[in-house]
Amino acid sequence: MKNNKHLSSEYTEALLKTLKIRFEKNMNRHQELDWDKIQSKLEANPNKLWSLNEMEETEGEPDVIRHDKKTDEYIFVDCSAESPKRRSLCYDYQAWEARKANKPESNVIDKASEMGVELLTEEQYRQLQEFGKFDVKTSSWIKTPPNIRELGGAIFCDRRYNTVFTYHNGADSYYAARGFRGCLKV
């Protein structure tokens, strides 16, 4: 069971097993990284395990894509083929609040915060695309620069025609095929 942002030992064991299997199956994402070191860091940070479980429960298929040697942090990202099952969300609370009708359940900024993750930046999204073809049928909101957000917009990315595109929309828009990908540093 999970509560108070901590997983029970049973949930922790099951999650670590799932993450290890995914890690071993996708070595192209993290060549030269050692699972035992990653697992040790995860076990020392139960709140991070809770966040990874949130990513997993929404079918994000989190996996390690990088190790930041300067900070000694492992970077986990949602690696599901399509945008995870946290969709039909406008960009942020301000956009959600501004909607007069047909408000979605929530917004991506608050949802990501609740999960303990960050939205991918455009650079991180493009880096993810180096490991495969992601979002060929869906799209994912990404972290929007303040100057765009101040004007009412937000940006998202997808992959079409074997090319990664960055687009814009009103921050209050939401679509069944648009979600967001999370990033977690451990």
DRENPA-3360 file (N, C-alpha, C; in nm, 2 decimals, always signed):
BEGIN
1 = MKNNKHLS = +0.08/-0.12/+0.00/+0.00/+0.00/+0.00/+0.09/+0.12/+0.00 ~ +0.03/+0.23/-0.05/+0.10/+0.36/-0.05/+0.02/+0.46/+0.02 ~ +0.09/+0.54/+0.10/+0.03/+0.65/+0.17/+0.13/+0.76/+0.21 ~ +0.09/+0.88/+0.23/+0.18/+0.98/+0.28/+0.31/+0.99/+0.20 ~ +0.30/+0.97/+0.07/+0.41/+0.97/-0.02/+0.53/+0.88/+0.01 ~ +0.49/+0.76/+0.07/+0.58/+0.65/+0.10/+0.51/+0.52/+0.06 ~ +0.59/+0.43/+0.00/+0.54/+0.30/-0.04/+0.56/+0.20/+0.07 ~ +0.48/+0.10/+0.08/+0.50/-0.01/+0.17/+0.62/-0.09/+0.11;
9 = SEYTEALL = +0.68/-0.17/+0.19/+0.79/-0.25/+0.14/+0.75/-0.34/+0.03 ~ +0.62/-0.39/+0.03/+0.57/-0.47/-0.08/+0.57/-0.40/-0.21 ~ +0.51/-0.27/-0.20/+0.50/-0.19/-0.32/+0.64/-0.15/-0.37 ~ +0.73/-0.12/-0.28/+0.87/-0.08/-0.31/+0.94/-0.19/-0.39 ~ +0.93/-0.31/-0.33/+0.99/-0.43/-0.40/+0.94/-0.45/-0.54 ~ +0.80/-0.44/-0.55/+0.74/-0.47/-0.69/+0.79/-0.36/-0.78 ~ +0.79/-0.23/-0.74/+0.83/-0.12/-0.83/+0.98/-0.14/-0.87 ~ +1.06/-0.17/-0.77/+1.21/-0.18/-0.80/+1.23/-0.30/-0.90;
17 = KTLKIRFE = +1.15/-0.40/-0.89/+1.16/-0.51/-0.99/+1.12/-0.47/-1.13 ~ +1.01/-0.39/-1.13/+0.96/-0.34/-1.26/+1.06/-0.25/-1.33 ~ +1.12/-0.16/-1.25/+1.22/-0.06/-1.30/+1.35/-0.13/-1.34 ~ +1.39/-0.24/-1.27/+1.51/-0.31/-1.31/+1.49/-0.38/-1.44 ~ +1.37/-0.45/-1.46/+1.34/-0.52/-1.58/+1.34/-0.42/-1.70 ~ +1.28/-0.30/-1.68/+1.28/-0.20/-1.79/+1.42/-0.15/-1.82 ~ +1.50/-0.13/-1.71/+1.63/-0.08/-1.72/+1.71/-0.18/-1.81 ~ +1.70/-0.31/-1.78/+1.78/-0.41/-1.85/+1.73/-0.43/-1.99;
25 = KNMNRHQE = +1.60/-0.41/-2.02/+1.55/-0.43/-2.15/+1.58/-0.31/-2.24 ~ +1.61/-0.19/-2.19/+1.64/-0.07/-2.27/+1.78/-0.01/-2.24 ~ +1.88/-0.10/-2.25/+2.02/-0.05/-2.22/+2.06/+0.06/-2.31 ~ +2.00/+0.08/-2.43/+2.04/+0.19/-2.52/+2.02/+0.32/-2.46 ~ +1.93/+0.33/-2.36/+1.90/+0.46/-2.29/+2.00/+0.50/-2.19 ~ +2.08/+0.40/-2.14/+2.16/+0.43/-2.02/+2.29/+0.34/-2.02 ~ +2.35/+0.34/-2.14/+2.48/+0.26/-2.14/+2.58/+0.30/-2.04 ~ +2.65/+0.21/-1.98/+2.75/+0.24/-1.88/+2.70/+0.27/-1.75;
33 = LDWDKIQS = +2.57/+0.27/-1.72/+2.51/+0.29/-1.59/+2.49/+0.16/-1.52 ~ +2.50/+0.16/-1.39/+2.50/+0.04/-1.31/+2.36/+0.04/-1.23 ~ +2.28/-0.06/-1.25/+2.15/-0.06/-1.18/+2.17/-0.07/-1.03 ~ +2.26/-0.14/-0.98/+2.28/-0.15/-0.83/+2.30/-0.01/-0.77 ~ +2.38/+0.07/-0.83/+2.40/+0.21/-0.78/+2.27/+0.29/-0.78 ~ +2.19/+0.27/-0.89/+2.07/+0.34/-0.91/+1.97/+0.30/-0.80 ~ +1.96/+0.17/-0.78/+1.87/+0.11/-0.68/+1.91/+0.16/-0.54 ~ +2.03/+0.16/-0.51/+2.08/+0.21/-0.38/+2.03/+0.36/-0.36;
41 = KLEANPNK = +2.04/+0.44/-0.46/+1.99/+0.58/-0.45/+1.84/+0.58/-0.43 ~ +1.77/+0.50/-0.50/+1.63/+0.49/-0.49/+1.59/+0.45/-0.35 ~ +1.65/+0.35/-0.30/+1.61/+0.30/-0.16/+1.64/+0.40/-0.05 ~ +1.74/+0.49/-0.08/+1.77/+0.59/+0.02/+1.68/+0.71/+0.01 ~ +1.59/+0.72/-0.10/+1.50/+0.83/-0.12/+1.36/+0.78/-0.14 ~ +1.29/+0.73/-0.04/+1.16/+0.68/-0.05/+1.06/+0.77/-0.12 ~ +1.07/+0.90/-0.10/+0.98/+1.00/-0.16/+1.00/+0.99/-0.31 ~ +1.12/+0.97/-0.36/+1.14/+0.96/-0.51/+1.08/+0.83/-0.56;
49 = LWSLNEME = +1.09/+0.72/-0.48/+1.02/+0.60/-0.52/+0.87/+0.62/-0.53 ~ +0.81/+0.70/-0.44/+0.67/+0.72/-0.45/+0.64/+0.80/-0.58 ~ +0.72/+0.90/-0.61/+0.70/+0.97/-0.74/+0.71/+0.88/-0.86 ~ +0.81/+0.79/-0.86/+0.82/+0.69/-0.97/+0.70/+0.60/-0.98 ~ +0.65/+0.57/-0.86/+0.53/+0.48/-0.86/+0.41/+0.56/-0.92 ~ +0.40/+0.69/-0.90/+0.30/+0.77/-0.96/+0.31/+0.77/-1.11 ~ +0.43/+0.78/-1.16/+0.46/+0.78/-1.30/+0.42/+0.65/-1.36 ~ +0.45/+0.54/-1.29/+0.42/+0.40/-1.33/+0.27/+0.38/-1.33;
57 = ETEGEPDV = +0.20/+0.43/-1.23/+0.06/+0.40/-1.23/-0.02/+0.47/-1.34 ~ +0.04/+0.58/-1.39/-0.03/+0.65/-1.50/+0.03/+0.61/-1.64 ~ +0.09/+0.49/-1.63/+0.15/+0.42/-1.75/+0.26/+0.51/-1.82 ~ +0.34/+0.58/-1.74/+0.45/+0.65/-1.80/+0.57/+0.57/-1.83 ~ +0.58/+0.45/-1.77/+0.70/+0.37/-1.79/+0.83/+0.44/-1.77 ~ +0.85/+0.49/-1.65/+0.97/+0.57/-1.62/+1.10/+0.49/-1.63 ~ +1.20/+0.55/-1.69/+1.33/+0.48/-1.70/+1.44/+0.59/-1.69 ~ +1.56/+0.54/-1.66/+1.68/+0.63/-1.65/+1.73/+0.66/-1.79;
65 = IRHDKKTD = +1.74/+0.79/-1.82/+1.80/+0.83/-1.95/+1.93/+0.90/-1.94 ~ +1.97/+0.93/-1.82/+2.10/+1.01/-1.81/+2.14/+1.01/-1.66 ~ +2.27/+1.02/-1.64/+2.33/+1.04/-1.51/+2.41/+1.18/-1.52 ~ +2.37/+1.27/-1.43/+2.44/+1.40/-1.42/+2.55/+1.38/-1.33 ~ +2.67/+1.38/-1.38/+2.79/+1.36/-1.30/+2.82/+1.47/-1.21 ~ +2.78/+1.59/-1.24/+2.81/+1.71/-1.16/+2.73/+1.70/-1.03 ~ +2.60/+1.66/-1.04/+2.51/+1.66/-0.92/+2.50/+1.51/-0.87 ~ +2.55/+1.42/-0.94/+2.54/+1.27/-0.91/+2.39/+1.23/-0.90;
73 = EYIFVDCS = +2.31/+1.29/-1.00/+2.17/+1.25/-1.00/+2.14/+1.17/-1.12 ~ +2.05/+1.07/-1.10/+2.00/+0.99/-1.22/+1.87/+1.06/-1.26 ~ +1.86/+1.07/-1.39/+1.74/+1.14/-1.45/+1.65/+1.03/-1.50 ~ +1.53/+1.02/-1.44/+1.42/+0.93/-1.49/+1.32/+1.02/-1.57 ~ +1.27/+0.96/-1.68/+1.17/+1.03/-1.76/+1.07/+0.93/-1.80 ~ +0.95/+0.97/-1.82/+0.84/+0.89/-1.88/+0.88/+0.84/-2.02 ~ +0.90/+0.71/-2.04/+0.94/+0.66/-2.17/+0.84/+0.58/-2.24 ~ +0.71/+0.59/-2.20/+0.60/+0.52/-2.27/+0.60/+0.57/-2.41;
81 = AESPKRRS = +0.56/+0.48/-2.50/+0.55/+0.52/-2.65/+0.47/+0.64/-2.67 ~ +0.35/+0.65/-2.61/+0.26/+0.76/-2.62/+0.25/+0.84/-2.49 ~ +0.20/+0.96/-2.49/+0.19/+1.04/-2.37/+0.12/+0.96/-2.26 ~ +0.17/+0.96/-2.14/+0.11/+0.89/-2.03/-0.04/+0.92/-2.01 ~ -0.10/+0.83/-1.94/-0.25/+0.84/-1.91/-0.28/+0.95/-1.81 ~ -0.23/+1.07/-1.83/-0.26/+1.19/-1.75/-0.29/+1.30/-1.85 ~ -0.40/+1.29/-1.92/-0.43/+1.37/-2.03/-0.56/+1.46/-2.01 ~ -0.60/+1.53/-2.11/-0.71/+1.62/-2.10/-0.70/+1.72/-1.98;
89 = LCYDYQAW = -0.58/+1.78/-1.98/-0.55/+1.88/-1.88/-0.50/+2.00/-1.94 ~ -0.54/+2.12/-1.90/-0.49/+2.24/-1.95/-0.35/+2.27/-1.88 ~ -0.28/+2.37/-1.92/-0.14/+2.39/-1.88/-0.12/+2.41/-1.73 ~ -0.19/+2.52/-1.68/-0.16/+2.55/-1.54/-0.29/+2.60/-1.47 ~ -0.28/+2.63/-1.34/-0.40/+2.67/-1.27/-0.46/+2.80/-1.32 ~ -0.38/+2.89/-1.36/-0.43/+3.02/-1.41/-0.51/+2.99/-1.53 ~ -0.47/+2.91/-1.62/-0.54/+2.87/-1.74/-0.67/+2.80/-1.71 ~ -0.66/+2.71/-1.61/-0.78/+2.63/-1.57/-0.88/+2.72/-1.51;
97 = EARKANKP = -0.84/+2.81/-1.43/-0.93/+2.91/-1.36/-1.00/+3.00/-1.46 ~ -0.93/+3.04/-1.57/-0.98/+3.13/-1.67/-1.09/+3.07/-1.75 ~ -1.09/+2.94/-1.76/-1.20/+2.87/-1.84/-1.33/+2.90/-1.78 ~ -1.43/+2.94/-1.86/-1.56/+2.97/-1.81/-1.65/+2.84/-1.81 ~ -1.62/+2.75/-1.91/-1.70/+2.63/-1.92/-1.62/+2.51/-1.96 ~ -1.67/+2.40/-1.94/-1.60/+2.27/-1.97/-1.46/+2.27/-1.91 ~ -1.44/+2.30/-1.79/-1.31/+2.29/-1.72/-1.27/+2.14/-1.71 ~ -1.14/+2.12/-1.75/-1.09/+1.98/-1.73/-1.07/+1.95/-1.58;
105 = ESNVIDKA = -1.04/+1.83/-1.55/-1.02/+1.78/-1.42/-0.92/+1.87/-1.34 ~ -0.81/+1.90/-1.41/-0.70/+1.96/-1.34/-0.61/+2.03/-1.45 ~ -0.48/+2.05/-1.41/-0.38/+2.11/-1.50/-0.25/+2.04/-1.49 ~ -0.16/+2.05/-1.59/-0.04/+1.97/-1.58/+0.06/+2.02/-1.48 ~ +0.07/+2.15/-1.45/+0.16/+2.20/-1.36/+0.13/+2.15/-1.22 ~ +0.00/+2.16/-1.18/-0.04/+2.11/-1.05/-0.03/+1.96/-1.04 ~ -0.07/+1.89/-1.14/-0.06/+1.74/-1.14/+0.09/+1.69/-1.13 ~ +0.18/+1.76/-1.20/+0.32/+1.72/-1.19/+0.37/+1.75/-1.05;
113 = SEMGVELL = +0.33/+1.86/-0.99/+0.37/+1.89/-0.86/+0.32/+1.79/-0.76 ~ +0.19/+1.75/-0.77/+0.14/+1.65/-0.68/+0.21/+1.52/-0.69 ~ +0.26/+1.49/-0.81/+0.34/+1.36/-0.83/+0.48/+1.37/-0.79 ~ +0.53/+1.50/-0.77/+0.67/+1.52/-0.73/+0.76/+1.51/-0.85 ~ +0.71/+1.55/-0.97/+0.80/+1.55/-1.09/+0.79/+1.68/-1.15 ~ +0.88/+1.70/-1.25/+0.88/+1.83/-1.33/+0.84/+1.79/-1.47 ~ +0.78/+1.89/-1.54/+0.76/+1.87/-1.69/+0.89/+1.87/-1.76 ~ +0.90/+1.80/-1.87/+1.02/+1.80/-1.95/+1.03/+1.94/-2.02;
121 = TEEQYRQL = +1.16/+1.98/-2.03/+1.18/+2.10/-2.11/+1.19/+2.05/-2.26 ~ +1.19/+2.15/-2.35/+1.20/+2.11/-2.49/+1.33/+2.03/-2.51 ~ +1.44/+2.08/-2.45/+1.57/+2.01/-2.47/+1.56/+1.86/-2.42 ~ +1.50/+1.84/-2.30/+1.48/+1.71/-2.25/+1.39/+1.62/-2.34 ~ +1.29/+1.68/-2.39/+1.20/+1.61/-2.48/+1.27/+1.57/-2.61 ~ +1.35/+1.65/-2.66/+1.43/+1.62/-2.78/+1.53/+1.51/-2.75 ~ +1.59/+1.52/-2.63/+1.69/+1.42/-2.59/+1.62/+1.28/-2.58 ~ +1.50/+1.28/-2.52/+1.42/+1.15/-2.51/+1.40/+1.09/-2.65;
129 = QEFGKFDV = +1.37/+1.18/-2.75/+1.34/+1.13/-2.88/+1.47/+1.06/-2.95 ~ +1.58/+1.08/-2.90/+1.70/+1.02/-2.95/+1.70/+0.87/-2.92 ~ +1.62/+0.82/-2.82/+1.62/+0.68/-2.78/+1.50/+0.61/-2.85 ~ +1.42/+0.67/-2.93/+1.31/+0.60/-2.99/+1.22/+0.70/-3.05 ~ +1.10/+0.65/-3.09/+0.99/+0.73/-3.15/+0.88/+0.74/-3.05 ~ +0.87/+0.86/-2.99/+0.77/+0.88/-2.88/+0.67/+0.98/-2.93 ~ +0.54/+0.97/-2.89/+0.43/+1.06/-2.92/+0.41/+1.07/-3.07 ~ +0.40/+0.95/-3.14/+0.36/+0.96/-3.28/+0.21/+0.97/-3.30;
137 = KTSSWIKT = +0.13/+0.94/-3.20/-0.01/+0.96/-3.21/-0.07/+1.06/-3.11 ~ +0.01/+1.09/-3.01/-0.03/+1.18/-2.90/+0.07/+1.30/-2.90 ~ +0.05/+1.39/-2.81/+0.14/+1.50/-2.79/+0.16/+1.52/-2.64 ~ +0.26/+1.60/-2.60/+0.29/+1.62/-2.46/+0.32/+1.77/-2.43 ~ +0.25/+1.83/-2.33/+0.29/+1.96/-2.29/+0.43/+1.96/-2.24 ~ +0.50/+2.06/-2.26/+0.64/+2.08/-2.21/+0.65/+2.21/-2.13 ~ +0.76/+2.22/-2.05/+0.77/+2.35/-1.98/+0.78/+2.47/-2.07 ~ +0.69/+2.56/-2.04/+0.67/+2.68/-2.13/+0.75/+2.79/-2.07;
145 = PPNIRELG = +0.83/+2.86/-2.16/+0.90/+2.98/-2.12/+0.81/+3.09/-2.07 ~ +0.85/+3.16/-1.96/+0.76/+3.27/-1.91/+0.71/+3.37/-2.01 ~ +0.79/+3.41/-2.10/+0.75/+3.51/-2.20/+0.63/+3.46/-2.29 ~ +0.62/+3.33/-2.31/+0.51/+3.27/-2.39/+0.39/+3.26/-2.30 ~ +0.41/+3.21/-2.18/+0.30/+3.19/-2.08/+0.24/+3.32/-2.05 ~ +0.31/+3.43/-2.03/+0.26/+3.56/-2.00/+0.16/+3.61/-2.10 ~ +0.18/+3.57/-2.22/+0.09/+3.61/-2.33/-0.03/+3.51/-2.35 ~ -0.04/+3.42/-2.26/-0.16/+3.32/-2.27/-0.13/+3.19/-2.34;
153 = GAIFCDRR = -0.01/+3.17/-2.38/+0.02/+3.05/-2.46/+0.09/+2.95/-2.37 ~ +0.11/+2.83/-2.43/+0.18/+2.72/-2.37/+0.23/+2.63/-2.49 ~ +0.34/+2.56/-2.47/+0.39/+2.48/-2.58/+0.39/+2.33/-2.55 ~ +0.38/+2.26/-2.66/+0.38/+2.11/-2.65/+0.46/+2.05/-2.77 ~ +0.50/+1.93/-2.76/+0.57/+1.86/-2.87/+0.51/+1.73/-2.90 ~ +0.55/+1.68/-3.02/+0.51/+1.55/-3.07/+0.61/+1.51/-3.18 ~ +0.59/+1.39/-3.23/+0.68/+1.34/-3.33/+0.59/+1.30/-3.45 ~ +0.61/+1.36/-3.56/+0.53/+1.33/-3.69/+0.63/+1.33/-3.80;
161 = YNTVFTYH = +0.61/+1.25/-3.90/+0.70/+1.25/-4.02/+0.84/+1.23/-3.98 ~ +0.87/+1.15/-3.88/+1.00/+1.12/-3.83/+1.08/+1.25/-3.79 ~ +1.00/+1.35/-3.74/+1.06/+1.48/-3.70/+0.99/+1.52/-3.57 ~ +1.06/+1.58/-3.48/+1.01/+1.63/-3.35/+0.97/+1.77/-3.38 ~ +0.84/+1.80/-3.35/+0.78/+1.94/-3.37/+0.75/+2.00/-3.23 ~ +0.77/+2.13/-3.22/+0.72/+2.21/-3.11/+0.62/+2.30/-3.16 ~ +0.50/+2.30/-3.09/+0.39/+2.38/-3.13/+0.34/+2.47/-3.01 ~ +0.24/+2.55/-3.04/+0.18/+2.64/-2.93/+0.03/+2.62/-2.93;
169 = NGADSYYA = -0.03/+2.65/-2.82/-0.17/+2.65/-2.80/-0.20/+2.75/-2.69 ~ -0.33/+2.78/-2.68/-0.37/+2.86/-2.56/-0.35/+2.77/-2.44 ~ -0.30/+2.82/-2.33/-0.27/+2.74/-2.21/-0.40/+2.68/-2.16 ~ -0.52/+2.74/-2.19/-0.64/+2.68/-2.14/-0.70/+2.57/-2.22 ~ -0.63/+2.53/-2.33/-0.68/+2.42/-2.42/-0.64/+2.29/-2.35 ~ -0.72/+2.19/-2.39/-0.69/+2.05/-2.35/-0.75/+1.95/-2.45 ~ -0.68/+1.84/-2.46/-0.72/+1.74/-2.56/-0.70/+1.60/-2.50 ~ -0.78/+1.51/-2.55/-0.77/+1.37/-2.50/-0.64/+1.31/-2.54;
177 = ARGFRGCL = -0.58/+1.36/-2.64/-0.45/+1.30/-2.69/-0.33/+1.37/-2.64 ~ -0.35/+1.47/-2.55/-0.23/+1.55/-2.50/-0.22/+1.53/-2.35 ~ -0.10/+1.49/-2.31/-0.07/+1.47/-2.17/+0.06/+1.55/-2.14 ~ +0.13/+1.49/-2.05/+0.26/+1.54/-2.02/+0.36/+1.43/-1.97 ~ +0.48/+1.45/-2.00/+0.59/+1.36/-1.95/+0.66/+1.42/-1.84 ~ +0.68/+1.34/-1.74/+0.75/+1.39/-1.62/+0.90/+1.35/-1.62 ~ +0.97/+1.43/-1.54/+1.12/+1.41/-1.52/+1.14/+1.41/-1.37 ~ +1.22/+1.31/-1.32/+1.25/+1.30/-1.18/+1.40/+1.28/-1.17;
185 = KV = +1.46/+1.36/-1.08/+1.60/+1.35/-1.05/+1.62/+1.28/-0.92 ~ +1.70/+1.18/-0.92/+1.73/+1.10/-0.80/+1.87/+1.10/-0.77;
% end
